[in-house]
Amino acid sequence: VKMQAIKEKMEGEFMAERNSLIGDHVFFSALIAAFIWGVGSVTATFSFGVGSALGLMYLVLLAQFVQKMEEGGGASSGRFAIVFLLILLGGKNKETLDILPLIAGFFTYQLAALAQGLKSLQKA
């Protein structure tokens, strides 16, 4: 019974961290997209938005992978297909998507992960 309570507590903490990470990703993406909109072009803003959306999909799939690792599963869950799709979109749509904002938008999830790490340092 005690192990079950510990497991439920850990799952709750994981879900809270995951939701916070996703929220941080959305916040940073919106903030940076607004900045790009102000100083850049519509194409750059759109490219960043597409990259951010793909980064969000990657982040959700990564969280699912981590959650399934506890159960002993944890196949790739298709998250690398998102990276392939990013490269494919950037290569095939050069006239409508700028590659650098596209990649920058995708890697916004790393900025959110850094923010999560700094938050956990503050808690400790």
FIGUTOR-380740 format. One record per residue (C-alpha): residue number from 0; x, y, z. Coordinates in nm, 4 decimals. Example, Ala and Ser with C-alpha at 12.3 -4.5 7.8 and 13.67 -1.06 7.14 Angstrom:
FIGUTOR-380740
<atom mardo="0" u="1.2300" v="-0.4500" w="0.7800"/>
<atom mardo="1" u="1.3670" v="-0.1060" w="0.7140"/>
***
This chain:
FIGUTOR-380740
<atom mardo="0" u="0.0000" v="0.0000" w="0.0000"/>
<atom mardo="1" u="0.2844" v="0.2372" w="0.0845"/>
<atom mardo="2" u="0.4599" v="0.1667" w="-0.2478"/>
<atom mardo="3" u="0.1361" v="0.2424" w="-0.4328"/>
<atom mardo="4" u="0.1066" v="0.5780" w="-0.2542"/>
<atom mardo="5" u="0.4685" v="0.6643" w="-0.3400"/>
<atom mardo="6" u="0.4111" v="0.5648" w="-0.7024"/>
<atom mardo="7" u="0.0985" v="0.7803" w="-0.7266"/>
<atom mardo="8" u="0.2828" v="1.0741" w="-0.5717"/>
<atom mardo="9" u="0.5702" v="1.0395" w="-0.8173"/>
<atom mardo="10" u="0.3302" v="1.0127" w="-1.1113"/>
<atom mardo="11" u="0.1540" v="1.3277" w="-0.9955"/>
<atom mardo="12" u="0.4852" v="1.5124" w="-0.9692"/>
<atom mardo="13" u="0.5857" v="1.3905" w="-1.3154"/>
<atom mardo="14" u="0.2580" v="1.5074" w="-1.4674"/>
<atom mardo="15" u="0.2947" v="1.8481" w="-1.2994"/>
<atom mardo="16" u="0.6505" v="1.8842" w="-1.4329"/>
<atom mardo="17" u="0.5415" v="1.7722" w="-1.7802"/>
<atom mardo="18" u="0.2550" v="2.0204" w="-1.7874"/>
<atom mardo="19" u="0.4821" v="2.2970" w="-1.6634"/>
<atom mardo="20" u="0.7376" v="2.2122" w="-1.9324"/>
<atom mardo="21" u="0.4726" v="2.2228" w="-2.2044"/>
<atom mardo="22" u="0.3405" v="2.5514" w="-2.0661"/>
<atom mardo="23" u="0.6907" v="2.7001" w="-2.0654"/>
<atom mardo="24" u="0.7416" v="2.5870" w="-2.4250"/>
<atom mardo="25" u="0.4190" v="2.7542" w="-2.5349"/>
<atom mardo="26" u="0.5056" v="3.0715" w="-2.3406"/>
<atom mardo="27" u="0.8575" v="3.1007" w="-2.4848"/>
<atom mardo="28" u="0.7306" v="3.0201" w="-2.8343"/>
<atom mardo="29" u="0.4652" v="3.2918" w="-2.8170"/>
<atom mardo="30" u="0.7108" v="3.5434" w="-2.6730"/>
<atom mardo="31" u="0.9753" v="3.4786" w="-2.9378"/>
<atom mardo="32" u="0.7165" v="3.4670" w="-3.2179"/>
<atom mardo="33" u="0.5882" v="3.8087" w="-3.1093"/>
<atom mardo="34" u="0.9438" v="3.9419" w="-3.1166"/>
<atom mardo="35" u="1.0043" v="3.7970" w="-3.4635"/>
<atom mardo="36" u="0.6731" v="3.9424" w="-3.5810"/>
<atom mardo="37" u="0.7866" v="4.2852" w="-3.4623"/>
<atom mardo="38" u="1.1345" v="4.2836" w="-3.6136"/>
<atom mardo="39" u="1.1166" v="4.0196" w="-3.8876"/>
<atom mardo="40" u="0.8989" v="3.9126" w="-4.1728"/>
<atom mardo="41" u="0.5711" v="3.7252" w="-4.1799"/>
<atom mardo="42" u="0.7499" v="3.4307" w="-4.3409"/>
<atom mardo="43" u="1.0020" v="3.4145" w="-4.0566"/>
<atom mardo="44" u="0.7220" v="3.4315" w="-3.7996"/>
<atom mardo="45" u="0.5252" v="3.1589" w="-3.9753"/>
<atom mardo="46" u="0.8373" v="2.9425" w="-4.0022"/>
<atom mardo="47" u="0.9085" v="2.9875" w="-3.6324"/>
<atom mardo="48" u="0.5477" v="2.8960" w="-3.5510"/>
<atom mardo="49" u="0.5658" v="2.5773" w="-3.7570"/>
<atom mardo="50" u="0.8954" v="2.4854" w="-3.5899"/>
<atom mardo="51" u="0.7473" v="2.5550" w="-3.2468"/>
<atom mardo="52" u="0.4471" v="2.3347" w="-3.3214"/>
<atom mardo="53" u="0.6773" v="2.0517" w="-3.4278"/>
<atom mardo="54" u="0.8865" v="2.1091" w="-3.1139"/>
<atom mardo="55" u="0.5720" v="2.0819" w="-2.9039"/>
<atom mardo="56" u="0.4802" v="1.7539" w="-3.0729"/>
<atom mardo="57" u="0.8329" v="1.6256" w="-3.0106"/>
<atom mardo="58" u="0.8118" v="1.7316" w="-2.6460"/>
<atom mardo="59" u="0.4807" v="1.5523" w="-2.5908"/>
<atom mardo="60" u="0.6142" v="1.2350" w="-2.7538"/>
<atom mardo="61" u="0.9310" v="1.2576" w="-2.5440"/>
<atom mardo="62" u="0.7230" v="1.2864" w="-2.2263"/>
<atom mardo="63" u="0.5220" v="0.9801" w="-2.3313"/>
<atom mardo="64" u="0.8473" v="0.7915" w="-2.3899"/>
<atom mardo="65" u="0.9750" v="0.8813" w="-2.0428"/>
<atom mardo="66" u="0.6431" v="0.7838" w="-1.8851"/>
<atom mardo="67" u="0.6475" v="0.4435" w="-2.0580"/>
<atom mardo="68" u="1.0059" v="0.3745" w="-1.9511"/>
<atom mardo="69" u="0.8804" v="0.3045" w="-1.5995"/>
<atom mardo="70" u="0.6569" v="0.0293" w="-1.7361"/>
<atom mardo="71" u="0.9489" v="-0.1307" w="-1.9172"/>
<atom mardo="72" u="0.8235" v="-0.0192" w="-2.2575"/>
<atom mardo="73" u="0.9529" v="0.2897" w="-2.4205"/>
<atom mardo="74" u="0.9881" v="0.2354" w="-2.7900"/>
<atom mardo="75" u="1.0884" v="0.5397" w="-2.9898"/>
<atom mardo="76" u="0.7192" v="0.6423" w="-3.0154"/>
<atom mardo="77" u="0.7789" v="0.8179" w="-3.3440"/>
<atom mardo="78" u="0.9393" v="1.1272" w="-3.1991"/>
<atom mardo="79" u="1.2279" v="1.1042" w="-3.4434"/>
<atom mardo="80" u="0.9757" v="1.1172" w="-3.7253"/>
<atom mardo="81" u="0.9040" v="1.4731" w="-3.6096"/>
<atom mardo="82" u="1.2700" v="1.5652" w="-3.6686"/>
<atom mardo="83" u="1.2541" v="1.4019" w="-4.0118"/>
<atom mardo="84" u="0.9352" v="1.5967" w="-4.0876"/>
<atom mardo="85" u="1.1065" v="1.9194" w="-3.9807"/>
<atom mardo="86" u="1.3945" v="1.8601" w="-4.2212"/>
<atom mardo="87" u="1.1578" v="1.7542" w="-4.4977"/>
<atom mardo="88" u="0.9384" v="2.0622" w="-4.4551"/>
<atom mardo="89" u="1.2388" v="2.2925" w="-4.4537"/>
<atom mardo="90" u="1.3901" v="2.1325" w="-4.7617"/>
<atom mardo="91" u="1.0743" v="2.1058" w="-4.9705"/>
<atom mardo="92" u="0.9186" v="2.4454" w="-4.8916"/>
<atom mardo="93" u="1.2087" v="2.6856" w="-4.9323"/>
<atom mardo="94" u="0.9886" v="2.9540" w="-5.0839"/>
<atom mardo="95" u="0.7335" v="2.9545" w="-4.7974"/>
<atom mardo="96" u="0.9470" v="2.8533" w="-4.4968"/>
<atom mardo="97" u="1.2756" v="3.0006" w="-4.3758"/>
<atom mardo="98" u="1.4976" v="2.7232" w="-4.2456"/>
<atom mardo="99" u="1.6659" v="2.9094" w="-3.9570"/>
<atom mardo="100" u="1.3439" v="3.0283" w="-3.7861"/>
<atom mardo="101" u="1.1974" v="2.6821" w="-3.8469"/>
<atom mardo="102" u="1.4856" v="2.5141" w="-3.6649"/>
<atom mardo="103" u="1.4913" v="2.7839" w="-3.3947"/>
<atom mardo="104" u="1.1208" v="2.7269" w="-3.3315"/>
<atom mardo="105" u="1.1754" v="2.3538" w="-3.2993"/>
<atom mardo="106" u="1.4545" v="2.3966" w="-3.0455"/>
<atom mardo="107" u="1.2455" v="2.6256" w="-2.8271"/>
<atom mardo="108" u="1.1657" v="2.3112" w="-2.6272"/>
<atom mardo="109" u="1.5294" v="2.3152" w="-2.5136"/>
<atom mardo="110" u="1.4814" v="2.6646" w="-2.3738"/>
<atom mardo="111" u="1.1762" v="2.5400" w="-2.1841"/>
<atom mardo="112" u="1.3785" v="2.2463" w="-2.0488"/>
<atom mardo="113" u="1.6489" v="2.4870" w="-1.9308"/>
<atom mardo="114" u="1.3857" v="2.6950" w="-1.7529"/>
<atom mardo="115" u="1.2549" v="2.3796" w="-1.5834"/>
<atom mardo="116" u="1.6053" v="2.2943" w="-1.4660"/>
<atom mardo="117" u="1.6513" v="2.6407" w="-1.3214"/>
<atom mardo="118" u="1.3135" v="2.6144" w="-1.1451"/>
<atom mardo="119" u="1.4144" v="2.2852" w="-0.9862"/>
<atom mardo="120" u="1.7407" v="2.4437" w="-0.8677"/>
<atom mardo="121" u="1.5412" v="2.7174" w="-0.6981"/>
<atom mardo="122" u="1.3261" v="2.4588" w="-0.5191"/>
<atom mardo="123" u="1.6288" v="2.2757" w="-0.3815"/>
***
